[in-house]
Amino acid sequence: MERALILVTNDDGIDAKGLWATVEALLPIGEVLVVAPDRQWSGGSRSLSRHTTGRLMLEIRQIAGQAVTAYAVDATPAQTIIHAILELVPRRPELVVSGINFGSNLGMEVTMSGTVGAALEAGVFGIPAMAVSLEIDPDYFLTGDDTIDFAATMAITQRLARRLLVNITPHDMDVLNINVPNDANISTPWRLTRLSRQRCYIPLAPDRANNKGRLNFRVIENAREVEPESDIWAVKVDRVISVTPLSLDLTSRVDFAATDVHLRDEPETDADRP
């Protein structure tokens, strides 16, 4: 009997320690194939860059005593999923896992995240997917930190991956977006949350006075200003693991009848007034 095929990717690149921690967590529950960008693509969203070549580099890595097939691709995170599905997988994967990302992907930032973007691309193919992120110091978002402890994140990744492999995924749940506090341990509980409508990372104007044009960001300072049922509150205030079901359907949940009237109703002009 064939083991479940799990496709693993990320946005931090093929050499990121979070990627290989994910692989190690998933090896006990399935056959793992890695297809990841050949370099850092944080903030890549679900982009399909015209500046990538699709070049493939095959390697075999030994992880936890097992040989794991991996492809580094000159591609964005979303493009790696497309390459994997169209030309690299031996059969259709039962699950796609993107991560473990260096840094949280919470609130309105999920639409910018390459980690989430790859998982959403899997969802477009109709494959259940998880995006997994670990809160770390922002100074290490692009490089990682040798002191990072992935144990808690690996544990929740394996636990929820097992559920997705066994249970039928509910309609409209295309991706599970998982965020783990940096002080979590394997006993830290998880909570089902909603995306906050707030930013987790606040944009700052560039330092033009010193000839710097790059935007900067800071982490939200008072997380208690966000919604208590949200992902940001769970991670930043209650210090529990946030699990947010995401849908590819971005249609607003407004009342269609009322909205139709609102959009069709002609506003009164000065000429209409007596």
Secondary structure by P-SEA (a helix, b strand, c coil): cccbbbbbccccccccaaaaaaaaacccccbbbbbbbcccccccccccccccccbbbbbbbbcccbbbbbbbccccaaaaaaaaaacccccccccccccccccccccccccccaaaaaaaaaaaacbbbbbbbbbccccccccccccccaaaaaaaaaaaaaaaacccccccccbbbbbbcccccccbbbbbccccccccbbbbcccccccccbbbbbccccccccccccccccccccccbbbbbbbcccccccaaaaaaaaaacccccccccc
